[in-house]
Amino acid sequence: MRAVSQRVFGGPEVLEVVEIERPVAGPGEVLVQVHAAGVNPADWKRRSGLLGRLGEPPFVLGLDLSGVVAAVGGQVTRFRPGDAVCAAVLPPRGTYSEYVAVPEESLAFVPPGLDHLHAAALPTAALTAWQPLVKIAEVQAGQRVLVHAAAGGIGHLAVQIAKSRGAHVIGTARQDKHDFLRGLGADELIDYTTVDFEEAARDIDVVLDPISGAYGPRSLATLTAQGVLLDVRGTGPDRTAVRARAAELGRRYVEFGFTPAGADLQEIGALVTGGALKVVVDQVLPWEKAGTAHELSETGRVKGKIVLAVR
């Protein structure tokens, strides 16, 4: 089969389409013929060597997929060939390829009415928003939730998830994205380029922060005494300063990394089906243009998600 791989760490130019061995679905696994693969910041970070701890090249990038079940391994009970499915997977698996063997528990059915391009944009970003907001912070009606980078892949879904639970949602984003976010349900918006968000946002119960760095200590200042800062960056600047500041202020601080979970994806899919959640695809590129997709992602100016069309 074909896949987008790399032989060395480096810039987008190191990505190339290669022929590799097609995987086989082992016990408890489902072989998925990939139709589309979502692009996430973790992809270009790993490509460039910033996530070198995940192994040396060659490897296949990609965390998100949507496609059709091609075969099932032993002990698989929920899926059969022909089912439309989506999932997030973790290295060493990679979704920039024609086929991926996925653990059954990571898979979910594609929500009815959603095409593969939009389904592939959903898993990692949605799980990174839904799991901390719902399972850790337990966001409830009437709470005030602050979402940073609200127009991005994680942020635009977090705004809608918090809103679906009855929260008053405040987002930080550039002015030119405010109308977009109002359309997704944001109650208040802060242009971080002209306004200090820690002065404009007060009495916050939950902060979801996909930026980290200096945003951490600044976000702690917006919280109520019982509030929580959810740092969902995954990788990035050292967290020593924000940990120390949280302890000093007596505020709850959680460093979060998503877990691939088909059951959670099914609950997220129910929000999509019910009209409470819309995944926005900024651009679709052929998977041979994965390098271009990475260049766009690295700008930090993407509205929603970038998706690679594999099939």
C-alpha positions as MATLAB code, in Angstrom:
seq = 'MRAVSQRVFGGPEVLEVVEIERPVAGPGEVLVQVHAAGVNPADWKRRSGLLGRLGEPPFVLGLDLSGVVAAVGGQVTRFRPGDAVCAAVLPPRGTYSEYVAVPEESLAFVPPGLDHLHAAALPTAALTAWQPLVKIAEVQAGQRVLVHAAAGGIGHLAVQIAKSRGAHVIGTARQDKHDFLRGLGADELIDYTTVDFEEAARDIDVVLDPISGAYGPRSLATLTAQGVLLDVRGTGPDRTAVRARAAELGRRYVEFGFTPAGADLQEIGALVTGGALKVVVDQVLPWEKAGTAHELSETGRVKGKIVLAVR';
ca = [
       0.000    0.000    0.000;
       0.991    3.647   -0.246;
       1.650    5.959    2.692;
       3.181    9.352    3.405;
       6.420    8.743    5.274;
       9.785   10.325    6.006;
      13.324    9.015    6.280;
      14.726   11.874    8.390;
      13.487   14.601   10.706;
      13.114   17.983    9.056;
      10.804   20.421    7.322;
       7.717   19.638    5.244;
       9.937   18.712    2.296;
      11.017   15.449    3.988;
       7.528   13.964    3.527;
       7.167   11.567    0.594;
       4.723    8.986   -0.711;
       6.218    5.501   -0.372;
       5.210    1.860   -0.726;
       5.060   -0.037    2.563;
       3.617   -3.341    3.739;
      -0.135   -3.361    4.237;
      -1.040   -4.124    7.868;
      -3.129   -7.091    8.943;
      -5.873   -6.885   11.556;
      -4.745   -8.862   14.580;
      -6.934  -10.068   17.450;
      -9.159   -7.218   18.626;
      -8.184   -5.035   15.648;
     -10.047   -3.660   12.652;
      -8.362   -2.977    9.295;
      -9.654    0.342    7.982;
      -9.331    1.530    4.400;
      -8.609    5.211    4.982;
     -10.637    7.775    3.042;
      -9.439   10.893    4.878;
      -6.873   11.813    7.550;
      -7.029   14.815    9.854;
      -3.982   17.047   10.346;
      -2.971   18.037   13.892;
      -0.097   20.141   15.292;
       1.365   16.948   16.767;
       1.972   15.752   13.194;
       4.386   18.500   12.215;
       5.991   18.480   15.664;
       6.807   14.817   15.285;
       7.932   15.301   11.670;
      10.401   17.979   12.753;
      11.824   15.974   15.672;
      10.180   17.945   18.471;
       8.560   14.690   19.587;
      11.629   12.540   19.052;
      10.782   10.454   22.114;
       8.134    8.757   19.938;
      10.803    7.071   17.843;
      13.148    7.658   14.943;
      12.197    7.741   11.234;
      11.062    6.149    9.071;
       7.465    6.311   10.275;
       3.991    7.272    9.092;
       2.394   10.353   10.625;
      -1.244   11.025   11.436;
      -3.581   10.601   14.412;
      -7.037   10.924   12.816;
      -8.825    8.821   10.235;
     -12.178    8.169    8.685;
     -12.789    5.302    6.334;
     -14.432    1.954    5.732;
     -13.816   -1.351    7.478;
     -11.893   -3.642    5.121;
     -11.452   -6.629    7.465;
     -11.744   -7.554   11.135;
      -9.475   -9.618   13.340;
     -10.454  -12.250   15.837;
     -12.544  -11.236   18.861;
     -13.959   -8.150   17.100;
     -17.723   -7.954   17.736;
     -18.930   -4.423   16.966;
     -17.757   -3.838   13.409;
     -17.897   -5.644   10.073;
     -16.588   -4.975    6.561;
     -18.270   -2.020    4.893;
     -18.952   -0.049    8.092;
     -18.040    3.661    7.946;
     -15.816    4.373   10.942;
     -13.573    7.046   12.431;
     -10.891    6.962   15.101;
      -7.901    8.567   16.712;
      -4.804    6.390   16.920;
      -1.420    6.831   18.553;
       2.112    6.100   17.277;
       3.519    3.835   15.992;
       0.307    3.662   13.948;
      -0.132    6.473   11.419;
      -3.143    7.559    9.393;
      -1.438    9.162    6.372;
      -1.785    5.792    4.650;
      -4.227    3.722    2.627;
      -4.866    1.197    5.408;
      -4.516    1.264    9.202;
      -5.096   -1.516   11.734;
      -7.016    0.071   14.612;
      -7.893   -1.376   18.046;
     -11.640   -2.013   18.142;
     -12.060    0.045   21.322;
     -10.673    3.141   19.566;
     -13.238    3.044   16.747;
     -16.619    4.720   16.430;
     -19.202    4.713   13.674;
     -19.186    7.849   11.516;
     -22.158    9.992   12.634;
     -25.071    9.723   10.177;
     -24.941   12.416    7.520;
     -21.269   13.249    8.129;
     -18.868   12.695    5.221;
     -15.413   11.190    5.637;
     -13.636   14.540    5.304;
     -15.484   16.009    8.280;
     -15.396   12.763   10.260;
     -11.593   12.671    9.889;
     -11.376   16.185   11.326;
     -13.193   15.176   14.476;
     -11.426   12.531   16.646;
      -8.267   14.033   18.181;
      -9.514   17.605   18.508;
     -12.937   16.564   19.790;
     -11.533   14.096   22.322;
      -9.021   16.714   23.499;
     -11.913   19.096   24.156;
     -14.610   16.678   25.328;
     -12.679   14.454   27.720;
     -11.325   17.247   29.979;
     -14.449   19.414   29.826;
     -16.863   16.560   30.524;
     -14.870   13.986   32.478;
     -12.488   16.185   34.466;
     -14.106   19.605   34.858;
     -17.665   18.221   34.621;
     -18.860   21.470   33.064;
     -22.399   22.355   34.128;
     -25.109   24.834   33.235;
     -24.399   28.348   34.455;
     -20.641   27.962   34.702;
     -18.285   30.369   32.959;
     -15.859   28.648   30.589;
     -12.906   30.393   28.928;
     -11.552   28.763   25.759;
      -8.222   29.939   24.365;
      -7.466   29.752   20.621;
     -11.207   29.381   20.289;
     -11.248   29.326   16.469;
      -8.683   26.523   16.189;
      -9.178   22.792   15.810;
      -9.623   22.069   19.520;
     -11.032   25.460   20.425;
     -13.961   25.624   18.019;
     -15.167   22.234   19.253;
     -14.593   23.132   22.929;
     -16.771   26.241   22.521;
     -19.649   24.115   21.263;
     -19.202   21.307   23.788;
     -19.216   23.728   26.716;
     -22.224   25.521   25.230;
     -24.089   22.223   24.811;
     -23.734   21.720   28.571;
     -25.293   25.085   29.349;
     -22.122   27.051   30.103;
     -21.505   30.736   29.414;
     -18.624   30.522   26.945;
     -15.911   33.134   26.471;
     -13.338   32.694   23.701;
     -10.041   34.334   22.846;
      -9.409   34.872   19.129;
      -8.416   37.531   16.644;
     -11.147   39.992   15.721;
     -11.572   38.583   12.215;
     -12.747   35.254   13.688;
     -15.332   36.647   16.081;
     -18.294   36.309   13.717;
     -17.319   32.704   13.056;
     -17.287   31.954   16.777;
     -20.549   33.750   17.455;
     -22.065   31.462   14.864;
     -20.865   28.499   16.940;
     -22.484   29.852   20.095;
     -19.747   31.816   21.902;
     -21.282   34.326   24.338;
     -18.291   36.660   24.690;
     -15.151   37.112   22.625;
     -11.817   38.695   23.468;
      -9.351   39.876   20.839;
      -6.122   38.828   22.544;
      -4.086   41.091   20.227;
      -5.648   44.244   21.688;
      -7.015   43.203   25.103;
      -5.400   41.453   28.084;
      -7.699   38.484   28.555;
      -6.875   38.182   32.248;
      -8.372   41.623   32.788;
     -11.401   41.051   30.558;
     -12.302   37.538   31.789;
     -13.163   37.178   35.465;
     -14.893   34.652   37.743;
     -14.077   31.810   35.365;
     -14.926   28.273   36.459;
     -13.029   26.405   33.732;
     -10.220   27.442   31.377;
      -9.351   25.193   28.443;
      -5.878   26.129   27.207;
      -4.334   24.572   24.070;
      -1.538   27.190   24.029;
       0.262   26.764   27.380;
       3.465   28.728   28.083;
       2.731   32.195   29.466;
      -0.987   31.615   29.009;
      -0.979   29.254   32.007;
      -0.095   31.672   34.822;
      -2.216   34.393   33.201;
      -5.202   32.056   32.979;
      -4.937   31.114   36.658;
      -5.633   34.753   37.534;
      -9.084   34.528   35.894;
     -10.291   31.538   37.935;
     -12.667   31.402   40.871;
     -11.358   29.730   44.027;
     -12.874   26.418   42.891;
     -11.958   26.851   39.226;
      -9.741   24.583   37.138;
      -7.179   25.238   34.396;
      -7.108   22.455   31.805;
      -3.770   22.538   29.962;
      -4.393   20.437   26.840;
      -1.284   21.434   24.885;
       0.158   17.951   25.253;
       3.684   19.078   24.424;
       5.367   22.440   24.534;
       6.915   24.860   27.031;
       8.007   23.728   30.480;
       5.116   23.805   32.976;
       7.161   24.465   36.115;
       6.072   28.106   36.378;
       2.360   27.422   36.004;
       2.494   24.510   38.457;
       4.188   26.715   41.030;
       1.744   29.572   40.446;
      -1.246   27.240   40.743;
       0.062   25.936   44.075;
       0.673   29.490   45.267;
      -2.866   30.568   44.403;
      -4.473   27.338   45.558;
      -5.991   26.726   42.136;
      -6.567   23.401   40.424;
      -4.308   22.755   37.449;
      -4.570   19.691   35.180;
      -2.153   18.689   32.414;
      -4.190   16.659   29.962;
      -3.468   14.338   27.056;
      -6.337   12.705   25.185;
      -7.003    8.964   25.149;
      -8.295    7.286   21.957;
     -11.730    6.015   22.972;
     -14.465    4.856   20.642;
     -17.104    5.121   23.374;
     -16.302    8.795   23.882;
     -16.320    9.363   20.121;
     -19.801    7.852   19.935;
     -21.032   10.356   22.543;
     -19.398   13.157   20.584;
     -21.029   11.792   17.439;
     -24.414   12.021   19.140;
     -23.803   15.760   19.619;
     -23.024   16.041   15.906;
     -26.158   14.111   14.952;
     -28.268   16.233   17.304;
     -26.975   19.472   15.799;
     -25.132   20.619   18.934;
     -21.661   20.157   17.442;
     -20.316   21.147   14.040;
     -16.798   20.292   12.946;
     -15.375   22.933   10.612;
     -12.914   21.991    7.866;
     -10.787   24.937    6.800;
      -9.065   23.236    3.866;
      -8.934   19.851    2.155;
      -5.730   18.835    0.389;
      -4.732   15.644   -1.436;
      -2.550   13.533    0.826;
       0.363   13.968   -1.575;
       0.300   17.614   -0.399;
       0.838   16.696    3.262;
       3.840   19.041    3.381;
       1.671   21.978    2.332;
      -0.878   20.990    4.976;
       1.857   21.073    7.613;
       2.998   24.515    6.483;
      -0.563   25.801    6.894;
      -0.937   24.163   10.301;
       2.328   25.659   11.535;
       1.031   29.193   10.926;
      -1.417   28.786   13.812;
      -4.040   30.644   11.765;
      -6.213   27.716   10.707;
      -9.949   28.084   11.337;
     -11.115   24.637   12.369;
      -9.189   21.754   10.834;
      -7.119   20.766    7.787;
      -7.874   17.373    6.254;
      -6.004   15.183    3.785;
      -8.106   13.351    1.202;
      -6.587    9.866    0.965;
      -9.196    8.140   -1.172;
];
